[in-house]
Amino acid sequence: MNNSVFMDRLGVARSDAEFVRTAAGLATLQAYDSIKTHGFDPFVHETVLDRIAKDVQSITDDSEIADALGSVIQALPFWEGSHASSRIGRRAVYTSLLVYGQALSDDGEWGLAEQVYALVGMDTELDGATWLAAEARLLMGRACRMCADWETSRMAYRRAYQLGIEARDFAIALRARIGEANNLWGRGDFPAANRLLATTLRRARVACPSVAPRVMLAMAGVANAAGNHERAIQLAFTLQDSLTDDDELKYQTLVDLAIFFTDYGLPPIAESALRLVEHSAPELRVRRHATLNLFFLAAHYQSEAAFKSLNDKLANELLTPRQQTQFALFAAQGYRRFSQFDSARASAEHALALAKQHEFFQLVFETETELHEIDADRTASAATLAPTSVPPTRKRVEKTLYRSTTGARPSARIQRVAESLENMARQLVAPDAV
């Protein structure tokens, strides 16, 4: 097993908690590798697993990692047995390892998750567990994409597609096509992404209708990235209105709608969409992600008081490494907007250190850009002889009258979507305020 990524992370751990969590994961994978190679020896491995279990119990953060590692440890003794029970035991180990990888992903530990997915993908293929191999390659494709390892991501998605077809699991195969399309538009090839998604949508409607909404959401993402924000909003809102049984996709659609409305120039409507997520999403990590996005809106569009309130709230939350980095970056952007340049630089430098430590390459680029912006704005502020007058905020006279930050008035169709989201948020949030 190649454990270099885990060893590197141990070398740069910034806290005892992070070190213990990473070390427990590495020890668990080493125990798995030993049992897989030599078989389960109770005299050797029970002592090892008991020691790892004690380390896992000392993980005190609220992530899912401790529970996931506990499941792996509980499954490993069943690796061997009679032929039938051995197959069941191995599948339990593979499944628990995938859950561990997903817990790492939820914490933004994409490099570590990629290693886990690659390990499970290779072992399950050799073991003939085709469906699990397809799932592992699908998850690996996303992890590699988040690490900006585009070529490995493409290969993982294509292998997931092949294995999904072989296992006759068309949901995995079609989701792999969505992942490959996300790679394409993430690198700016919008026409190729649209062609692939259009083909995938046609196949999904015939072979696996449950995947069709995911394809449509990806199409909305492509439209927004290409600058067609109105089409993106319409696609996502139509989709969100039809979702009833898929909570994960429902709240992901609302978060994406917030992004689309922000890019369109209507941050107040984006805030309404995020309030819906923050108040009604069943999972804490989803609600916390919505709060972080609300902080971004406060940093860029709202008052200093709103920015400070959310800043204080998030400072007391247990955030994942990626969320910590985004929090520091958004704080820097807000401080710069309110001309608090020393605080802005301190936050940006903290974000840059976190981004480099965890290899969040896109956030490294964004933070370095922010540092340049801070220096430029500080220089411009020092050169200004008189304070710039800020025009007063125009009061909205009618609820149906929206004007984007670009100065353009949205179409009637987008106004109807905006009104609907505002009404939904008002109905949900108002009882909490009483």
C-alpha positions in Angstrom: 0.0 0.0 0.0 1.3 3.4 -0.9 0.7 5.5 2.2 2.8 8.6 1.2 -0.2 10.9 1.3 -1.1 9.9 4.9 2.6 10.3 5.9 2.8 13.7 4.4 -0.3 14.8 6.2 1.0 13.6 9.5 4.2 15.7 8.9 2.2 18.9 8.5 -0.6 18.3 11.1 -1.4 21.5 12.9 -3.1 20.0 15.9 -3.0 16.9 18.1 -6.6 16.1 17.0 -5.6 16.2 13.3 -2.6 14.1 14.0 -4.5 11.4 15.9 -7.3 11.3 13.3 -4.8 10.9 10.5 -2.6 8.4 12.4 -5.7 6.2 13.2 -6.6 6.2 9.6 -3.1 5.2 8.5 -2.9 2.4 11.1 -6.3 1.1 10.1 -5.2 0.9 6.4 -2.0 -0.8 7.4 -3.9 -3.4 9.4 -6.2 -4.0 6.4 -3.2 -4.4 4.2 -1.6 -7.0 6.6 -4.9 -9.0 7.0 -5.4 -8.9 3.2 -1.9 -10.2 2.6 -1.4 -12.7 5.4 -4.9 -13.5 6.6 -6.4 -12.7 9.9 -4.3 -14.0 12.8 -6.2 -13.5 16.1 -3.0 -13.5 18.2 -1.5 -10.7 16.2 -4.3 -8.6 14.7 -6.8 -8.5 17.7 -4.1 -6.7 19.7 -3.5 -4.3 16.8 -7.1 -3.6 16.2 -7.8 -3.1 19.9 -5.0 -0.5 20.0 -6.4 1.3 16.9 -9.9 1.2 18.4 -8.6 3.1 21.5 -7.0 5.7 19.2 -10.3 6.1 17.3 -12.2 6.6 20.5 -10.0 9.6 21.3 -11.1 11.4 18.1 -13.4 14.0 19.6 -14.4 16.2 16.6 -17.9 15.9 15.2 -16.9 14.5 11.8 -18.0 11.0 10.7 -14.4 9.8 10.6 -14.4 8.1 14.0 -17.6 6.1 13.3 -16.3 5.1 9.8 -13.0 3.8 11.1 -14.8 2.0 13.9 -16.8 0.2 11.2 -13.7 -0.9 9.4 -12.1 -2.2 12.6 -15.3 -4.2 13.4 -15.4 -5.7 9.9 -11.7 -6.7 9.5 -11.9 -9.9 11.7 -14.5 -11.3 9.3 -12.2 -11.0 6.3 -11.7 -14.8 6.2 -14.0 -17.8 6.9 -15.8 -20.3 4.8 -16.3 -19.4 1.2 -19.7 -17.8 1.5 -19.0 -16.0 4.8 -15.6 -14.8 3.5 -17.3 -13.1 0.5 -19.7 -11.4 2.9 -16.9 -10.4 5.2 -14.8 -8.9 2.5 -17.6 -7.0 1.1 -18.3 -5.6 4.5 -14.6 -4.4 4.8 -14.7 -2.9 1.3 -18.0 -1.1 2.1 -16.7 0.3 5.4 -13.6 1.5 3.7 -15.7 3.4 1.1 -17.6 4.9 4.0 -14.3 6.0 5.5 -13.4 7.6 2.2 -16.7 9.5 2.1 -16.1 10.8 5.6 -12.7 12.1 4.5 -14.4 13.7 1.5 -17.0 15.4 3.7 -14.2 16.9 5.7 -12.5 18.2 2.5 -9.6 15.7 2.8 -9.7 14.9 -0.9 -6.1 13.7 -1.2 -6.6 11.1 1.6 -10.0 10.1 0.2 -8.5 9.5 -3.2 -5.9 7.1 -1.8 -8.6 5.1 0.0 -10.8 5.0 -3.1 -7.9 3.9 -5.3 -7.0 1.2 -2.8 -10.6 -0.2 -2.7 -11.1 0.2 -6.4 -8.0 -1.9 -7.2 -8.7 -4.6 -4.6 -12.4 -5.0 -5.5 -11.6 -5.4 -9.2 -9.0 -8.1 -8.4 -11.6 -9.7 -6.1 -14.3 -9.7 -8.7 -16.6 -7.4 -6.7 -17.6 -5.4 -9.8 -20.3 -3.2 -8.3 -18.1 -2.1 -5.4 -15.2 -1.5 -7.8 -17.5 0.7 -9.9 -18.6 2.7 -6.9 -15.0 3.1 -5.7 -13.9 4.4 -9.1 -16.8 6.8 -9.3 -15.9 8.3 -5.9 -12.2 8.4 -6.9 -13.0 10.4 -10.0 -14.6 13.1 -7.9 -11.8 13.1 -5.3 -9.2 13.5 -8.1 -11.3 16.3 -9.7 -11.3 18.2 -6.4 -7.5 17.8 -6.3 -7.3 19.2 -9.8 -5.8 15.9 -11.0 -7.8 16.0 -14.2 -6.3 13.1 -16.1 -6.5 10.6 -13.3 -10.1 11.8 -12.7 -11.0 11.2 -16.3 -9.6 7.7 -16.2 -11.4 6.9 -13.0 -14.7 8.1 -14.3 -14.3 6.1 -17.5 -13.4 3.0 -15.6 -16.4 3.6 -13.3 -18.6 3.8 -16.5 -17.2 0.5 -17.8 -17.6 -1.3 -14.5 -21.1 0.1 -14.0 -22.1 -1.3 -17.4 -20.5 -4.6 -16.6 -22.4 -4.7 -13.2 -25.6 -3.6 -14.9 -25.8 -0.6 -12.5 -26.7 2.1 -15.0 -27.0 4.7 -12.2 -23.2 4.5 -11.5 -22.4 4.4 -15.2 -24.5 7.5 -16.0 -23.2 9.4 -12.9 -19.7 8.7 -14.2 -20.7 10.4 -17.4 -21.9 13.4 -15.3 -18.5 13.5 -13.5 -16.6 13.4 -16.8 -18.8 16.3 -18.1 -18.1 18.2 -14.9 -14.4 17.8 -15.7 -14.9 19.2 -19.2 -16.8 22.3 -18.2 -14.5 22.8 -15.2 -11.7 23.2 -17.7 -13.7 25.5 -19.9 -14.9 23.1 -22.6 -18.6 24.0 -22.5 -19.6 22.6 -25.9 -18.1 19.1 -25.1 -19.7 19.1 -21.7 -23.1 20.0 -23.1 -22.9 17.3 -25.8 -22.0 14.6 -23.2 -24.7 15.7 -20.8 -27.3 15.8 -23.6 -26.4 12.2 -24.6 -26.4 11.2 -20.9 -29.8 12.7 -20.3 -31.4 10.8 -23.2 -29.9 7.5 -21.9 -31.0 8.3 -18.3 -34.6 8.9 -19.3 -34.7 5.4 -20.9 -32.4 3.3 -18.7 -32.4 5.0 -15.3 -34.9 7.9 -14.8 -33.7 8.5 -11.2 -30.4 9.9 -12.6 -32.1 12.4 -15.0 -32.4 15.1 -12.3 -28.7 14.9 -11.6 -28.0 15.4 -15.3 -30.3 18.4 -15.4 -28.5 20.0 -12.4 -25.2 19.4 -14.2 -26.6 21.1 -17.3 -27.6 24.1 -15.2 -24.1 24.3 -13.8 -22.7 24.3 -17.4 -25.1 27.1 -18.4 -24.1 29.2 -15.4 -20.4 28.7 -16.0 -20.9 29.7 -19.6 -22.6 32.9 -18.5 -26.2 31.9 -19.3 -27.4 32.5 -15.7 -31.0 32.9 -16.6 -31.1 29.4 -18.2 -29.2 28.0 -15.2 -31.8 29.5 -12.8 -34.7 28.2 -14.7 -33.3 24.7 -15.1 -32.5 24.4 -11.4 -35.7 25.9 -10.1 -37.8 23.6 -12.3 -35.8 20.7 -11.0 -36.0 21.7 -7.4 -39.8 22.1 -7.7 -40.1 18.5 -8.8 -37.9 16.8 -6.2 -39.7 15.1 -3.4 -37.8 12.0 -2.4 -34.2 13.0 -2.8 -33.2 15.3 0.0 -29.5 15.3 -1.0 -30.3 16.5 -4.5 -33.0 18.9 -3.3 -30.6 20.8 -1.0 -27.7 20.7 -3.5 -30.1 22.3 -6.0 -30.9 25.1 -3.6 -27.2 25.7 -2.9 -26.6 25.8 -6.7 -29.5 28.2 -7.2 -27.9 30.5 -4.7 -24.7 30.4 -6.7 -26.6 31.1 -9.9 -28.6 34.0 -8.4 -25.3 35.5 -7.0 -23.7 35.3 -10.4 -26.9 36.8 -12.0 -26.6 39.8 -9.7 -29.4 39.1 -7.1 -27.6 38.2 -3.8 -30.8 38.8 -1.7 -32.5 35.9 -3.5 -29.4 33.8 -3.1 -29.6 34.5 0.6 -33.3 33.3 0.6 -32.2 30.0 -1.0 -29.5 29.5 1.5 -31.8 30.3 4.4 -34.0 27.5 3.2 -31.1 25.1 3.4 -29.8 26.4 6.7 -33.2 26.0 8.4 -34.4 22.7 6.9 -31.6 20.5 5.7 -31.5 17.4 7.9 -27.7 17.0 7.9 -25.5 19.3 10.0 -22.7 19.5 7.4 -25.2 20.7 4.8 -26.6 23.4 7.1 -23.1 24.5 8.0 -22.1 24.7 4.3 -25.1 27.0 3.8 -24.0 29.2 6.7 -20.6 29.5 5.1 -22.1 30.5 1.8 -24.2 33.1 3.7 -21.0 34.4 5.1 -19.6 34.8 1.6 -22.7 36.9 0.7 -22.2 39.0 3.8 -18.6 39.6 3.0 -19.4 40.8 -0.5 -22.8 42.4 -0.4 -24.2 43.0 3.1 -23.5 45.4 6.0 -20.5 45.2 8.3 -22.8 44.3 11.1 -24.1 41.2 9.2 -20.6 40.3 8.3 -19.4 40.5 11.9 -22.4 38.5 13.2 -21.8 35.6 10.8 -18.0 35.8 11.4 -18.5 35.4 15.2 -21.0 32.5 14.6 -18.6 30.5 12.3 -15.6 31.2 14.5 -17.2 28.9 17.1 -18.1 26.1 14.7 -16.1 22.9 14.1 -15.3 23.3 10.4 -13.6 20.9 8.1 -10.1 21.9 6.8 -11.6 23.1 3.5 -14.3 25.0 5.3 -11.7 26.6 7.6 -9.8 27.7 4.5 -12.9 29.2 2.8 -13.9 30.9 6.1 -10.5 32.6 6.3 -10.6 33.6 2.7 -14.2 35.0 2.9 -13.2 36.8 6.1 -10.3 38.4 4.2 -12.6 39.5 1.4 -15.0 41.0 3.9 -12.4 42.9 5.9 -10.9 44.3 2.6 -14.4 45.5 1.6 -14.7 47.3 4.9 -11.2 48.7 4.6 -9.8 46.7 7.6 -6.6 45.9 5.7 -4.5 44.5 8.6 -7.3 42.0 9.5 -7.8 41.2 5.8 -4.1 40.4 5.3 -3.9 38.3 8.5 -7.0 36.3 7.4 -5.7 35.8 3.8 -2.3 34.6 5.1 -4.0 32.1 7.3 -6.2 30.9 4.4 -3.1 30.6 2.2 -1.3 28.5 4.9 -4.3 26.2 5.2 -4.7 25.9 1.4 -1.1 24.9 0.9 -1.1 22.5 3.8 -4.1 20.6 2.6 -3.3 21.0 -1.1 -6.5 23.0 -2.0 -4.9 24.3 -5.2 -7.8 26.3 -6.4 -8.0 28.0 -3.0 -4.3 28.7 -3.1 -4.8 30.6 -6.4 -7.8 32.5 -5.1 -6.0 33.4 -1.8 -2.9 34.6 -3.6 -5.1 36.8 -5.8 -6.9 38.1 -2.7 -3.5 39.1 -1.2 -2.7 41.2 -4.3 -6.2 42.8 -4.1 -5.6 43.7 -0.5 -2.3 45.4 -1.2 -3.8 47.2 -4.2 -6.8 48.5 -2.2 -4.6 49.5 0.7 -2.4 51.6 -1.6 -5.5 53.1 -3.3 -7.0 54.0 0.0 -3.9 55.7 1.3 -3.7 57.7 -1.9 -7.3 58.9 -1.6 -7.5 62.5 -0.3 -11.2 62.5 0.5 -13.5 59.7 1.4 -15.6 58.4 -1.5 -19.2 59.1 -1.1 -21.4 56.0 -1.2 -24.9 56.5 -2.7 -27.7 55.5 -0.3 -29.3 52.1 -0.9 -32.5 52.4 -2.9 -35.5 51.1 -1.1 -37.5 48.4 -2.9 -41.0 49.8 -3.4 -42.6 46.6 -4.7 -41.7 43.0 -3.9 -41.9 42.2 -7.6 -39.4 44.9 -8.5 -35.9 43.5 -8.6 -32.7 45.1 -10.0 -29.5 43.1 -10.3 -26.2 44.5 -9.2 -25.4 44.9 -12.9 -28.2 47.5 -13.1 -30.4 45.3 -15.4 -33.9 44.4 -14.5 -34.5 40.6 -14.5 -37.0 39.1 -16.9 -40.5 38.4 -15.6 -39.7 34.6 -15.5 -36.7 35.2 -13.2 -38.8 37.6 -11.0 -41.4 34.9 -10.5 -38.6 32.4 -9.4 -37.2 35.0 -7.1 -40.6 35.8 -5.5 -41.2 32.1 -5.0 -37.9 31.5 -3.2 -38.4 34.6 -1.0 -41.9 33.4 0.0 -40.7 29.9 0.8 -37.9 31.3 2.9 -40.2 33.7 4.7 -42.7 31.0 5.5 -40.0 28.7 6.9 -37.9 31.2 8.8 -40.6 33.4 10.2 -41.9 30.9 12.8 -38.4 30.6 14.2 -38.2 34.3 14.7 -41.3 34.5 16.8 
